[in-house]
Every structure is written in structure tokens, then in C-alpha cells.
């Protein structure tokens, strides 16, 4: 408020979530003590009406006068008031009963100017248009004719229930007449638009019954007119030409022409819309389109090597496929159906998904990807039948349309994570797709015609092969990607990951250098994984720190060494803990394969006096049934043959043996931990600690024979990453060592064994140091 303004002190009557504008006459019941105090304390019959919205008072109110009092039909006291003009509120006045404030009256000027008069005419026109749509034009026009002042005219917006409360509050707080008129006109225009929309909706409902008939007649007339004029019909309606130009097989063309005949007999209605959608899918498929293959074997090798380091098995298989195609084409042989269904099985981050794009580029084909993770509806593969509302073809048909050719490379990503429920089993639907003897006549439920998928090169990916159904796995050519060695990771980081992260973080190659020692430290101390996904993520963190230094004005190229990693990555997350864990008897280091690659697995054994007679076995660590049986076999063999390896019978007599596999929150199962469990129990009973640099794997029998296991390469790689130098494997897995990189075998000594006695001779420390046993 200005200091020159003359203020008045009046009681306040709050209006909860309501706004009364000047010029309004209302009668309301007096239902609270606050209202009664405000009315009884009115000064010369005057008081302030102040809106209280969401519990907060506005800064403006209206000065109101009491016109009279009445008794309402229910006996409640009622007061008739008239809002006179605005008032700007000041501070509250204490010391008297009721709420009283100091306020400055803000009446409208007698002549607000020509602009206000012009806006007032516009306001009248808009309000009369609203009244016309509502069928009340005469009464509203008569009411507005009695109001001459532009400011008072704008305040009549308070009578409209459709105008929001916030807009009315804004009108009350707008003292300037011109600004108030503009605000009121905008509010009335919104009413006009809403009323017009409602009227159109009513008219559409009324006219909707005969709309389809009228549209059909107009379409026929339009078609006849175009025919007489010799004009071409619209592309979307000339189905016959589009079907003829699509190079469909005869069976598919007959089905499309049959549906077109139905459409011509019934050109309108819901059924016609479904037929048009079907025909659109039929003509949009690339029936006669095929990519011209690049059969340059040397060029394909360059493309594959440029995009991915390592992965020699899959590269060799693609080049073999390419060579066969080239020879058959050059020698005039029927190329036939490819029959190639490749499945890449390996841990996350080994490049399985991105390899599909490189294969497509090397072959000169289009690429499409279908993510199968979490799919539980068979219709996602085969499509929905057209009887259902919103039916669509399956993902394979959509992938063909996306690729634009009939011979693309289609990647079936995460095929090991396909589920099944009451909607069907998608993996069973894939049996036909991935069978070279059947997929030349694949039938999608929506199209209901045969599709030739034999020219498609399918590449599936999976983390583990165990969860892929047997019949489906039988149709695939499995290529294992068992992870990378440290040297391979270094090569990938230097040639692929680091340049990509340099570019992504806004740097130039000459601005930052990461030496090999730093890369090896990131690989060994921060990212102990089979793939390189976490490695790239950690390199991104390191380079973001460098980008900040460059942005802050650091001069010269930034060189990152091992000592600079702590600031970006924190303390190392991994260390070689085998020596620490196996320092006491009863702990052995095993090797396992998980969905993320190979890993080390510690088996701990402890013993105590049993509560009752006999021996007991306690197992913890979320062990599966097979692993629990391995523990049972391990204890039985140790008790039966312990004397052969220096264990006294009294060491286990009457003892409760507890076997625990740490990481108890992770379920574990499989037979390959048998030798590790026997070694842990034998170490406990004999008091001989397990050598800290030894890891082992193998299934064991009650006679002590060591049986072969799977995933040997991944387990040896995991042992190398964990710093182990000796690995015990079953003798029958010796031939699998050919898959292990030579540089790993130079650093890790592998001991193939036939019996558990050989395992204990290699794994346990010498017996002369025995100073403690269970019997003690």
C-alpha cells in the first residue's frame, strides 16, 4: 500500500474456497462464531469479505454492506449483503474481538478510458455468444444492458460457475480495469470453446446413426466422378495394383484377392477396417526383395575384426558359411536353404548382441533384432488370429517388414529367458522357426499364409544353455563365448572401449592418455568379470574426471596411471583372497560357472560334538538338491576312506559336521563341487590346510572317482582372474584344455586327476605340520 492511501479498519468475514466479486448480491447463512463476530462488528454496516483458498487469505477482498437479515427456512440466521468495491488488505489489528484488518479501498474510476470501453463491448459479444449456445441469449443480453461501467461488467464473470475459482480470485486481485477486462474475456472465451465443443458432441451423437450410410454414398459418388474424369484413384484404395506389384507368392496373392473381394462387397464398417489393415500388412511385406550378399571372405574378415576383438570361433563360422555360399554360387550349384541357426552362449558383456550387427554388415544384409527376454505369449511369435480386436502379426513378420528384405540377419536376443504361462509357450512356437527343415513354410496366425524364412540367418543369444528347452537347443548350432583373458580385455579396451569413451565424454585423443598399467589395474582390481561391460563403465568414470580437468583449463595432455584411479573409482573392489580364506583347515577353493561367467567358490567345513549319538550333517548357503547330495557323498567318502589319507576314525566319530558355501543369498546347485567339499572336510579332519593357490572342480563318486564337468574354460579363466596358479580338473576333461587360451595355460598349472586321493595329495599342505585336528 502507498503511504498516501487512506486506510480503514474493518472486521473480516472469511470465505472458504469461494470468491465474491464487486457488484454481487448474495444471501448466506451465518453458521460460525467468526462470521457472527464479523457481522456484529460491522462498521456502519460495512465489513470485508476475504477469500481463503487452501487455508491462505488473499491480499485483496471486497468491502461489503449488510442489506438486511432474514431467517432461513431451517431457522438459521441469514444475512443479505452486497459487495461494493475492492480493498487491498494491510496488517491485522490486535486487541479487539474478532479478526480486524487495516485496508485501503480500491473503487473503480468513473471513466476508465476508451480502451476499457472497447474491451467492454468485446466482453458483451463473447458472453452473448456463450448465452446463445446455451439457449439463454435474451435474458443474458437484458442483464448486461443494465450494466454500463466496464469494471463492473468484468466482475459479472463471477456469476459463471464454469470459470475456475483461481481465475475468479485473479479477477478479484486485478485492480486495473483494462487488465481485468482482458482476463475476463479470456475466461469467457474458454467457456465459449467448451460450450461449442459440447454442442458439436451432441450433434455428432445425433447424426452418428446415418453417418456411415452418408459416407458410403459419398464414396461411391466420388469414385464414379473420378472414373468419368479419368483420374487415378487414391493410392490407399487401389489395392489391386498394390497386390500385383508386391511380388507375393501365388498362395498369398489368392488370399489377399479373396480379402479384397470381401472389402469390395462391404466397403464400410468395422469389418472393412480390419480387412484394410490386413491388406496393408500383406502388401507392405518385402515378398520379392532380397539383399545382394557380399561374398568377399577377406572383406568380411576385416569387418568382423574391426568391430570385435577375439571371438575367433564365431568369426570362423561366419566365414565358413560365406565361403560355402560363394563356392556354390560360383560353381552353378543350387544354393538351397542355408539352414544356419547360430546360438551364441556366454556371460553378459562378451559382445553377443552387437556381433549380430557386425555379421549383417559383413554379409551385406539388413539387420533386425527381436528381444525375447520375458516373452510369455505365444502370439508374440506366431501373431494373433484376426478374430481378436487389435490383432497384429508376430514379431518375426514385423522384423521382416522392418528389415525390408526376405533374407536379413535376425537376432533372437536372450532366448534363454523366454517364459511360459496360460497364454502358451513361445519357445515351442520357435521350434518351427528355428528348424531348417520346416521354416520354409512358417505360417503366421494373422497373415494365415506361408512365409519362407529359410533364407533368414538367425543368430540367437543366451547367457546359459541350461534353461533353453532341449528340443529347441537341438535345432541350434551352439558357439560358446566363455569370456576374455586379461590380455584380450586390454586389447579390447585399448582398441575399442577407450576411443569410444573418449568421444562420448567430449574429449580428443590428444588430450588424454591412459597407460597399460592403469588399464590392467582397472581390469584386475575393479572389474572382475567375464565380459567387458563393467570395464567400459569404469573407463567412462575415469575419463569423466579427465574431462572435468580439461574443462577447468588443465594444460597439456592428461596422462592417467594406476595412481590416478583412486580419485575416480575409489578403493579397489577385488583382491586375491584365496590365501586368506584357506589359511586355516576346513576351507577349500572351488570353481563354478554362473550366468555371469566363471567364478571362484569357497567351501567351508566345521565340526562340533553332536548333541546325540551318531554323526550329523548340516548344510547352509542355499544349496540345491544336487549340491546337497554332493556334500552327503563327500562326508560318506571321508568317513569310509579317511585312513587312506591320514585321517583318524576318531576325528569324525560322534561329530556334527557343518558345511557352508558363502554368498548365502545366492542359490547354488550342480555336482561339480564334489571334490571341493571332500577337500574341505578332509582338511578339517586332518588339520592340514588347503594350499592357497589351488582351485578345483569335479564331480565325485562314493568310490572316490572324479567325473568330468562342463564349463572348463570359464572355470580356468575364473581361476586365473582370482590369482590361482594351480587348477585341479577331472582327467576326462583334459581334451577341453584345447579351448583354453595358451597364454592362460602358461600361467596356470592344470592337474588332471582320476581319483580323490590325487586331489588331496595336490591340494593339502604336507602332513608333518599337523598340529590340530577335530579329535583334539
C-alpha positions in Angstrom: 0.0 0.0 0.0 1.1 3.6 -0.7 1.6 5.8 2.4 -0.7 8.4 0.9 -3.6 6.0 0.7 -6.2 6.4 3.5 -6.8 3.2 5.3 -9.9 1.9 7.1 -10.2 -0.7 9.8 -13.0 -3.3 9.3 -13.8 -6.7 10.5 -13.1 -9.7 8.2 -15.5 -12.3 7.2 -13.5 -15.2 5.6 -14.9 -17.1 2.7 -13.5 -20.6 2.5 -12.8 -21.6 -1.2 -15.3 -19.0 -2.5 -14.9 -15.6 -4.2 -17.4 -12.8 -4.3 -16.7 -10.0 -6.8 -18.0 -6.4 -6.5 -21.5 -5.8 -7.7 -22.7 -9.2 -6.4 -25.6 -9.5 -4.0 -25.8 -12.8 -2.0 -27.6 -14.2 1.0 -25.7 -16.7 3.0 -26.3 -18.5 6.4 -24.4 -17.5 9.5 -23.0 -20.8 10.8 -19.9 -20.0 12.8 -18.8 -17.6 15.6 -16.2 -16.0 13.3 -19.0 -15.0 10.8 -21.2 -13.7 13.6 -18.4 -11.6 15.2 -17.6 -10.1 11.8 -21.2 -9.2 11.0 -21.9 -7.9 14.5 -18.7 -5.8 14.5 -19.5 -4.2 11.1 -18.6 -0.5 11.0 -21.7 1.4 9.7 -22.9 -1.9 8.3 -19.6 -2.4 6.4 -17.1 -5.3 6.7 -14.6 -7.1 4.5 -15.3 -10.3 2.5 -11.9 -12.0 2.1 -11.4 -15.3 0.2 -9.5 -18.0 2.0 -8.2 -20.5 -0.6 -6.4 -23.7 0.6 -6.2 -22.1 4.1 -4.5 -18.9 3.0 -6.0 -15.5 2.8 -5.8 -13.4 -0.3 -4.2 -10.0 -0.4 -7.4 -8.4 -1.7 -11.0 -8.6 -0.6 -14.3 -6.7 -1.2 -16.0 -4.1 1.0 -19.5 -5.4 1.6 -22.6 -3.8 3.3 -25.3 -5.5 5.1 -28.6 -5.1 3.2 -30.8 -7.0 5.7 -31.2 -10.1 7.8 -33.6 -12.9 7.2 -34.5 -16.2 8.8 -33.9 -19.1 6.5 -36.5 -22.0 6.3 -34.4 -24.2 8.6 -34.4 -21.5 11.3 -30.8 -20.4 10.6 -29.8 -16.8 10.7 -29.3 -15.4 7.2 -27.7 -12.2 6.0 -28.2 -10.4 2.7 -25.2 -8.5 1.6 -23.9 -6.5 -1.3 -20.3 -6.4 -2.4 -19.4 -2.8 -3.2 -15.8 -2.5 -4.3 -12.3 -3.9 -3.9 -10.0 -3.3 -1.0 -6.3 -4.0 -0.6 -5.6 -5.6 2.8 -3.0 -4.4 5.2 -1.8 -5.7 8.6 -4.1 -7.3 11.1 -5.2 -5.1 14.1 -5.0 -6.8 17.5 -6.6 -6.1 20.8 -10.2 -6.4 19.8 -12.6 -9.3 19.4 -12.7 -10.9 16.0 -10.3 -10.5 13.1 -9.9 -6.9 12.0 -7.5 -5.6 9.4 -6.4 -2.3 8.0 -7.4 -1.9 4.4 -7.3 0.6 1.5 -10.4 0.9 -0.6 -9.9 0.4 -4.3 -13.1 1.5 -6.2 -13.1 1.6 -9.9 -12.5 5.0 -11.6 -15.6 6.7 -13.0 -14.1 6.8 -16.5 -11.5 4.0 -17.1 -10.8 5.2 -20.7 -11.6 4.4 -24.3 -9.6 1.1 -24.3 -11.7 -0.2 -21.4 -14.9 0.8 -23.3 -13.8 -1.2 -26.4 -12.9 -4.2 -24.3 -16.3 -4.0 -22.6 -18.0 -4.3 -26.0 -15.9 -7.3 -26.8 -16.8 -8.8 -23.5 -20.5 -8.4 -24.1 -20.2 -10.0 -27.5 -18.4 -13.1 -26.1 -20.9 -13.5 -23.2 -23.8 -13.2 -25.6 -22.3 -15.9 -27.8 -22.0 -18.2 -24.8 -25.6 -17.5 -23.9 -26.7 -18.2 -27.5 -25.1 -21.6 -27.4 -26.8 -22.3 -24.1 -30.2 -21.0 -25.4 -30.3 -18.1 -23.0 -29.3 -15.1 -25.1 -32.3 -12.8 -24.5 -32.1 -12.9 -20.7 -28.4 -12.5 -20.5 -28.4 -9.6 -23.0 -31.1 -7.9 -20.9 -29.0 -8.4 -17.8 -25.8 -7.0 -19.4 -27.7 -4.0 -20.8 -28.3 -2.8 -17.2 -24.5 -2.6 -16.5 -22.7 0.3 -18.1 -19.4 0.5 -16.2 -16.6 -1.6 -17.8 -15.1 -2.7 -14.5 -18.5 -3.8 -13.1 -19.1 -5.6 -16.4 -15.9 -7.6 -16.0 -16.9 -8.5 -12.5 -20.1 -10.3 -13.8 -17.8 -13.2 -14.7 -18.2 -14.2 -11.0 -21.7 -15.4 -11.8 -20.4 -18.1 -14.3 -20.0 -21.4 -12.4 -17.8 -22.8 -15.2 -15.0 -20.3 -14.6 -12.4 -21.8 -12.1 -12.1 -20.4 -8.6 -8.4 -19.5 -9.3 -9.5 -17.3 -12.2 -12.1 -15.6 -10.1 -9.5 -14.9 -7.4 -7.2 -13.4 -10.0 -10.1 -11.2 -11.2 -10.6 -10.0 -7.6 -6.9 -9.2 -7.2 -6.8 -7.2 -10.5 -7.5 -3.6 -9.7 -6.7 -2.2 -13.1 -9.9 -2.2 -15.2 -8.3 -2.8 -18.5 -6.3 -5.8 -17.3 -9.4 -7.2 -15.5 -11.4 -7.0 -18.7 -8.7 -8.9 -20.7 -8.7 -11.6 -18.0 -12.5 -11.8 -18.0 -12.6 -12.0 -21.8 -10.1 -14.9 -21.8 -12.2 -16.7 -19.2 -15.4 -16.2 -21.2 -13.7 -17.4 -24.4 -12.8 -20.6 -22.7 -16.4 -21.0 -21.7 -17.4 -20.3 -25.4 -15.0 -23.0 -26.6 -16.2 -25.6 -24.1 -19.9 -24.8 -24.9 -19.1 -25.1 -28.7 -17.4 -28.5 -28.1 -20.4 -29.8 -26.1 -22.8 -28.7 -28.8 -20.7 -30.5 -31.5 -20.6 -33.7 -29.5 -24.4 -33.6 -29.2 -24.8 -33.0 -32.9 -22.3 -35.9 -33.7 -24.2 -38.3 -31.5 -27.5 -37.3 -33.2 -26.0 -37.6 -36.7 -23.9 -40.7 -36.0 -26.6 -43.2 -36.9 -26.8 -42.3 -40.5 -23.2 -41.1 -40.9 -21.9 -44.4 -42.3 -24.6 -44.5 -44.9 -23.9 -41.0 -46.0 -20.2 -41.7 -46.2 -20.7 -44.8 -48.3 -22.9 -42.9 -50.7 -20.4 -40.1 -51.0 -17.5 -42.5 -51.6 -19.4 -44.2 -54.4 -20.2 -40.8 -56.0 -16.6 -39.7 -55.6 -15.4 -42.9 -57.2 -17.8 -42.5 -60.1 -16.8 -38.9 -60.7 -13.1 -39.8 -60.8 -13.8 -42.6 -63.2 -15.7 -40.3 -65.5 -12.9 -37.8 -65.3 -10.3 -40.4 -66.0 -8.4 -39.6 -62.8 -6.3 -42.2 -60.9 -7.8 -43.3 -57.6 -6.0 -42.7 -54.4 -3.1 -44.9 -53.7 -4.5 -46.3 -50.5 -7.7 -47.5 -52.2 -6.0 -49.1 -55.3 -5.5 -52.5 -53.6 -5.5 -54.5 -56.8 -2.4 -52.7 -58.2 -0.6 -52.8 -54.9 -1.2 -56.5 -54.6 0.0 -57.1 -58.2 3.1 -55.0 -57.6 4.1 -56.7 -54.3 5.5 -59.9 -55.9 3.6 -62.1 -53.5 3.6 -65.9 -54.0 0.5 -67.3 -55.6 -1.0 -68.6 -52.4 -0.5 -65.3 -50.6 -1.9 -63.4 -53.7 -5.1 -65.6 -53.7 -5.6 -64.9 -50.0 -5.2 -61.1 -50.5 -7.5 -61.1 -53.5 -10.1 -63.0 -51.5 -10.0 -60.4 -48.8 -10.1 -57.6 -51.3 -13.3 -59.1 -52.8 -14.8 -59.1 -49.3 -13.8 -55.4 -48.9 -15.5 -54.5 -52.2 -18.7 -56.2 -51.1 -18.6 -54.4 -47.7 -16.6 -51.2 -48.2 -17.6 -49.7 -44.8 -17.9 -50.7 -41.2 -15.6 -52.3 -38.6 -15.1 -55.4 -40.7 -13.8 -53.3 -43.6 -11.3 -51.6 -41.3 -9.9 -54.9 -40.3 -9.6 -56.1 -43.9 -7.8 -52.8 -44.9 -5.3 -53.4 -42.0 -4.7 -57.0 -43.2 -4.2 -55.9 -46.8 -1.8 -53.2 -45.7 0.3 -55.8 -43.9 0.2 -58.1 -46.9 1.4 -55.5 -49.4 4.0 -54.0 -47.1 6.0 -57.2 -46.6 9.1 -57.4 -48.8 8.0 -60.6 -50.7 10.3 -60.2 -53.7 13.0 -58.1 -52.1 16.4 -59.7 -51.2 19.7 -58.2 -50.3 22.6 -59.0 -52.6 25.1 -60.8 -50.4 28.7 -59.7 -50.2 30.6 -62.9 -50.7 34.1 -61.4 -50.2 35.6 -63.6 -47.5 38.6 -61.3 -46.9 36.4 -58.2 -46.7 34.1 -60.0 -44.2 37.1 -60.9 -42.0 38.2 -57.2 -42.0 34.7 -56.1 -41.0 34.4 -58.6 -38.2 37.9 -57.8 -36.9 37.3 -54.1 -37.0 34.2 -54.4 -34.8 35.2 -57.1 -32.4 38.4 -58.4 -30.9 38.7 -62.1 -30.3 35.6 -64.3 -30.8 37.5 -66.4 -33.2 35.0 -69.3 -33.2 32.0 -67.2 -34.3 34.2 -65.4 -36.9 35.4 -68.6 -38.3 31.9 -70.0 -38.5 30.6 -66.9 -40.4 33.5 -67.1 -42.8 32.8 -70.8 -43.4 29.2 -70.0 -44.1 30.2 -67.3 -46.5 32.7 -69.5 -48.3 30.1 -72.2 -48.9 27.7 -69.7 -50.3 30.4 -68.3 -52.6 31.5 -71.7 -53.9 28.0 -73.0 -54.6 27.2 -69.7 -56.5 30.4 -69.7 -58.5 30.1 -73.4 -59.5 26.5 -73.1 -60.5 25.1 -75.3 -57.7 21.7 -74.8 -56.2 22.4 -72.6 -53.2 19.4 -74.2 -51.4 18.4 -73.2 -48.0 21.0 -72.0 -45.6 19.8 -74.0 -42.6 22.1 -71.9 -40.3 20.8 -71.3 -36.8 23.7 -70.0 -34.7 23.4 -69.6 -31.0 25.9 -67.6 -29.0 26.1 -68.7 -25.4 28.2 -66.8 -23.0 28.3 -64.4 -20.0 27.0 -60.8 -20.2 29.2 -58.2 -21.8 31.1 -60.5 -24.2 29.7 -58.9 -27.3 27.0 -61.4 -28.3 24.3 -58.8 -29.2 26.5 -56.3 -31.0 28.0 -59.2 -33.0 24.7 -59.6 -34.9 25.1 -56.2 -36.5 28.7 -56.9 -37.5 27.6 -60.2 -39.1 24.9 -58.4 -41.1 27.4 -55.8 -42.2 30.0 -58.4 -43.2 27.4 -60.3 -45.3 25.8 -57.1 -46.8 22.4 -58.0 -45.4 19.9 -56.0 -43.4 19.7 -56.5 -39.6 16.7 -56.8 -37.3 16.6 -57.6 -33.6 13.9 -59.4 -31.6 14.2 -59.2 -27.8 12.7 -62.4 -26.3 13.5 -61.7 -22.7 10.4 -62.1 -20.6 8.1 -63.1 -23.6 5.3 -65.3 -22.3 2.7 -65.1 -25.0 2.9 -67.4 -28.0 1.1 -64.8 -30.1 4.3 -62.7 -29.9 5.9 -65.2 -32.2 3.0 -66.5 -34.3 0.8 -63.5 -34.2 -2.8 -63.1 -33.2 -5.7 -64.6 -35.1 -7.7 -61.9 -36.9 -10.9 -62.7 -34.9 -9.4 -60.7 -32.0 -9.7 -57.0 -31.7 -6.4 -55.3 -32.2 -4.8 -58.4 -33.7 -1.3 -58.0 -35.2 1.3 -60.3 -36.8 4.0 -61.8 -34.7 7.4 -60.3 -34.1 9.0 -62.3 -37.0 6.7 -60.7 -39.5 7.3 -57.3 -38.1 11.1 -57.9 -38.2 10.8 -58.8 -41.9 8.9 -55.6 -42.6 11.4 -53.6 -40.6 14.4 -55.1 -42.4 12.7 -54.7 -45.9 14.1 -57.9 -47.3 13.4 -61.6 -47.1 17.0 -62.6 -46.3 18.0 -60.4 -43.3 20.1 -61.3 -40.3 17.6 -61.6 -37.4 18.9 -61.7 -33.9 16.8 -63.6 -31.3 18.2 -61.9 -28.2 18.0 -63.5 -24.7 16.4 -66.7 -26.0 17.2 -68.4 -22.7 14.8 -66.1 -20.9 11.6 -67.0 -22.7 8.9 -67.9 -20.3 5.6 -69.8 -20.5 2.2 -69.4 -18.9 -1.5 -69.8 -19.7 -1.1 -67.8 -22.9 1.1 -70.5 -24.4 4.8 -71.4 -24.7 6.7 -69.1 -27.0 9.7 -71.5 -27.0 7.5 -74.2 -28.5 6.4 -71.8 -31.2 10.1 -71.2 -32.0 10.6 -74.8 -32.8 9.2 -74.4 -36.3 11.0 -71.1 -36.8 14.5 -72.5 -36.0 14.1 -75.8 -37.8 15.8 -75.6 -41.3 13.5 -78.4 -42.4 10.3 -76.5 -41.6 10.9 -72.8 -41.6 10.5 -72.5 -45.4 6.7 -72.8 -44.7 6.2 -70.8 -41.5 2.6 -69.7 -41.0 1.8 -66.6 -39.0 -1.7 -66.8 -37.4 -2.6 -63.2 -38.5 -1.5 -63.4 -42.2 -2.6 -67.1 -42.4 -0.2 -67.7 -45.4 3.1 -69.4 -45.7 6.3 -67.4 -45.2 9.6 -68.6 -46.4 12.1 -68.0 -43.6 14.8 -70.4 -44.9 16.9 -67.5 -46.3 17.0 -65.7 -43.0 20.2 -66.1 -41.0 19.0 -66.5 -37.4 21.5 -65.7 -34.6 20.3 -66.4 -31.1 22.0 -65.2 -27.9 21.8 -66.7 -24.4 23.7 -66.4 -21.1 23.3 -70.1 -20.3 22.2 -73.0 -22.4 20.7 -75.0 -19.4 17.4 -73.0 -19.5 16.9 -73.5 -23.2 14.4 -76.3 -23.8 16.1 -79.5 -25.2 14.1 -79.7 -28.5 14.9 -76.1 -29.2 18.5 -76.4 -28.3 18.7 -79.4 -30.6 17.9 -77.2 -33.6 20.7 -74.8 -32.9 24.4 -74.7 -33.6 25.8 -73.6 -30.3 29.0 -71.5 -30.1 30.3 -70.7 -26.6 31.7 -67.3 -25.7 33.5 -68.1 -22.4 34.8 -64.7 -21.6 38.1 -62.8 -22.2 41.5 -63.1 -20.8 43.3 -60.1 -19.2 45.3 -59.6 -22.4 42.2 -59.8 -24.6 40.5 -57.3 -22.3 43.5 -55.0 -22.6 43.4 -55.2 -26.3 39.6 -54.5 -26.4 39.9 -51.6 -24.0 42.8 -50.1 -26.0 41.3 -50.6 -29.4 37.5 -50.2 -28.9 36.3 -49.1 -25.4 38.8 -46.3 -24.7 38.3 -44.5 -28.1 34.5 -44.7 -27.7 34.5 -43.4 -24.2 36.9 -40.6 -25.2 34.5 -39.4 -27.8 31.4 -39.8 -25.6 33.0 -37.7 -22.9 33.7 -34.8 -25.2 37.5 -35.3 -25.3 40.0 -35.6 -28.1 42.6 -38.3 -28.5 45.5 -36.0 -27.9 44.0 -34.6 -24.7 44.1 -37.8 -22.5 46.3 -40.9 -22.4 45.6 -44.0 -20.3 48.7 -46.2 -19.9 48.5 -50.0 -20.0 49.3 -50.3 -16.2 46.2 -48.3 -15.4 44.1 -50.4 -17.8 45.4 -53.6 -16.2 44.6 -52.1 -12.7 41.0 -51.3 -13.8 40.7 -54.9 -15.3 42.1 -56.7 -12.3 41.1 -54.6 -9.3 37.8 -53.0 -10.2 36.1 -55.3 -12.8 36.5 -59.0 -12.2 34.0 -60.1 -14.9 33.9 -62.4 -17.9 32.9 -59.7 -20.3 33.9 -56.0 -20.7 30.6 -54.1 -19.9 31.7 -53.1 -16.5 35.2 -52.3 -17.8 33.7 -49.8 -20.2 31.6 -48.3 -17.5 34.7 -47.8 -15.2 36.7 -46.3 -18.0 33.9 -43.8 -18.5 34.2 -42.8 -14.9 37.9 -42.3 -15.3 37.5 -40.2 -18.4 34.8 -38.0 -16.9 37.3 -36.9 -14.3 39.7 -36.1 -17.0 37.0 -34.2 -18.9 36.4 -32.0 -15.9 40.1 -31.2 -15.6 40.1 -30.2 -19.3 37.0 -28.1 -18.8 38.6 -26.3 -15.9 41.6 -25.3 -18.0 44.2 -28.0 -17.4 47.1 -27.6 -19.8 48.8 -30.3 -21.8 47.7 -33.9 -22.4 46.5 -35.7 -19.3 48.2 -39.0 -18.5 46.3 -41.4 -16.3 48.3 -44.0 -14.4 47.5 -46.5 -11.7 47.9 -43.9 -9.0 45.2 -41.7 -10.6 42.5 -44.4 -10.4 41.6 -44.0 -6.7 40.2 -40.5 -7.2 37.8 -41.7 -9.9 37.0 -45.2 -8.9 37.6 -45.3 -5.1 39.5 -48.1 -3.5 39.9 -51.4 -5.4 36.9 -53.7 -5.1 38.6 -57.0 -5.6 41.7 -58.6 -4.2 43.2 -62.2 -4.1 41.5 -63.6 -1.0 42.2 -67.3 -1.6 45.3 -67.3 0.6 43.5 -65.5 3.4 40.4 -67.7 3.2 42.3 -71.1 3.1 44.8 -70.2 5.8 43.0 -72.4 8.3 42.0 -76.1 7.8 38.5 -76.7 6.6 38.3 -74.2 3.7 38.7 -75.2 0.0 38.6 -73.1 -3.2 36.2 -74.5 -5.9 35.4 -73.2 -9.3 31.9 -72.7 -10.7 30.0 -71.4 -13.7 27.2 -68.9 -13.2 25.0 -66.8 -15.6 27.8 -64.1 -15.5 30.6 -66.4 -16.3 33.2 -68.4 -14.3 33.7 -67.7 -10.6 35.5 -69.0 -7.5 33.5 -70.7 -4.8 34.7 -71.2 -1.3 33.5 -74.2 0.7 33.9 -74.1 4.5 33.6 -77.0 6.9 33.4 -77.0 10.6 32.7 -79.6 13.3 31.5 -79.9 16.8 30.3 -82.5 19.3 26.9 -83.8 18.3 24.0 -83.4 20.7 23.0 -87.0 20.4 24.6 -90.3 19.3 25.8 -90.7 15.8 27.1 -88.3 13.2 25.0 -85.4 11.7 25.5 -83.2 8.6 24.3 -79.5 8.5 24.3 -77.7 5.1 23.8 -73.9 4.6 24.3 -71.4 1.8 21.1 -72.0 -0.3 22.4 -75.3 -1.8 20.3 -77.1 -4.4 19.4 -80.8 -4.1 22.3 -81.9 -6.3 24.8 -79.9 -4.3 23.4 -81.2 -1.0 23.8 -84.8 -2.3 27.5 -84.0 -3.2 28.0 -82.9 0.4 26.5 -86.1 1.7 28.8 -88.1 -0.6 31.8 -86.1 0.5 31.2 -86.9 4.2 30.5 -90.5 3.5 33.7 -91.0 1.5 35.8 -89.2 4.1 34.4 -91.4 6.9 34.8 -94.6 4.9 38.3 -93.9 3.4 39.8 -91.3 5.7 42.5 -93.6 7.0 43.9 -93.8 3.4 44.7 -90.1 3.5 45.8 -89.8 7.1 42.5 -89.1 8.9 41.9 -91.0 12.2 38.5 -92.6 12.5 38.0 -90.7 15.8 38.3 -87.4 14.1 34.7 -87.7 12.7 33.1 -90.1 15.2 30.2 -88.5 17.0 30.7 -85.2 15.4 28.2 -82.8 13.8 29.8 -81.6 10.5 28.6 -78.2 9.2 29.3 -77.4 5.5 28.7 -73.9 4.4 29.1 -72.2 1.0 29.3 -68.4 1.4 27.3 -65.9 -0.5 24.3 -67.4 1.2 21.8 -65.1 -0.6 22.7 -66.7 -4.0 21.2 -70.1 -4.8 23.8 -72.7 -5.8 23.5 -76.2 -7.4 25.4 -78.7 -9.5 27.6 -81.7 -9.0 31.0 -80.1 -9.8 31.7 -79.0 -6.2 32.0 -82.6 -5.0 35.8 -82.6 -4.9 35.9 -79.2 -3.2 33.6 -80.5 -0.5 35.7 -83.6 0.1 38.8 -81.5 0.2 37.3 -79.1 2.8 36.1 -81.9 5.1 39.4 -83.8 4.7 41.3 -80.6 5.5 39.2 -80.1 8.6 39.5 -83.7 9.8 43.3 -83.9 9.2 44.2 -80.4 10.3 46.0 -79.8 7.0 45.2 -76.5 5.4 44.4 -76.3 1.7 47.2 -74.8 -0.4 46.2 -71.1 -1.0 46.9 -71.1 -4.7 44.9 -74.2 -5.7 41.4 -74.3 -7.2 39.5 -77.4 -8.1 36.4 -78.7 -9.8 34.9 -82.1 -10.5 32.1 -84.5 -9.6 33.0 -87.3 -7.2 31.5 -90.8 -6.7 31.3 -92.9 -3.5 34.3 -94.9 -4.7 36.3 -91.7 -4.9 36.5 -91.4 -8.7 36.5 -87.9 -10.2 34.0 -87.5 -13.0 34.0 -84.8 -15.8 32.2 -81.5 -15.6 31.2 -78.7 -18.0 32.3 -75.1 -18.5 36.0 -75.9 -18.0 37.3 -72.9 -20.0 35.2 -70.4 -18.0 36.4 -72.0 -14.7 40.1 -71.9 -15.7 39.6 -68.2 -16.7 37.9 -67.5 -13.3 40.8 -69.2 -11.5 43.3 -67.0 -13.4 41.3 -63.9 -12.6 41.3 -64.8 -8.9 45.1 -65.2 -8.9 45.2 -69.1 -8.5 48.2 -70.8 -10.1 47.1 -74.5 -9.9 43.8 -75.9 -11.0 42.7 -79.5 -10.4 40.4 -80.9 -13.1 39.0 -84.3 -14.0 41.2 -86.4 -16.3 38.4 -86.8 -18.7 38.3 -83.0 -19.2 41.9 -82.9 -20.4 40.8 -82.7 -24.0 38.8 -79.5 -23.1 42.1 -77.7 -22.4 42.4 -77.1 -26.1 39.8 -74.4 -25.7 41.7 -72.5 -23.0 44.0 -69.7 -24.4 47.7 -70.7 -24.5 48.7 -67.6 -22.5 46.5 -68.7 -19.6 47.9 -72.3 -19.6 51.4 -70.7 -19.4 50.4 -69.0 -16.1 48.2 -71.7 -14.6 49.3 -75.3 -14.0 46.5 -77.7 -14.6 46.4 -81.1 -12.8 44.1 -83.7 -14.4 43.2 -86.4 -11.8 41.3 -89.6 -11.7 40.7 -90.2 -8.0 40.1 -88.1 -4.9 43.4 -89.3 -3.4 45.2 -87.5 -6.2 43.2 -84.4 -5.4 44.1 -84.4 -1.7 47.8 -85.1 -2.4 47.9 -82.0 -4.6 45.6 -79.7 -2.6 46.5 -80.3 1.1 49.6 -79.0 2.8 52.1 -81.6 4.0 51.0 -83.8 6.8 54.1 -83.2 9.1 52.8 -79.8 10.0 49.6 -81.2 11.5 49.1 -79.6 14.9 45.4 -79.6 15.3 42.5 -81.9 14.5 38.9 -82.3 15.3 39.6 -85.1 17.7 41.6 -82.6 19.8 
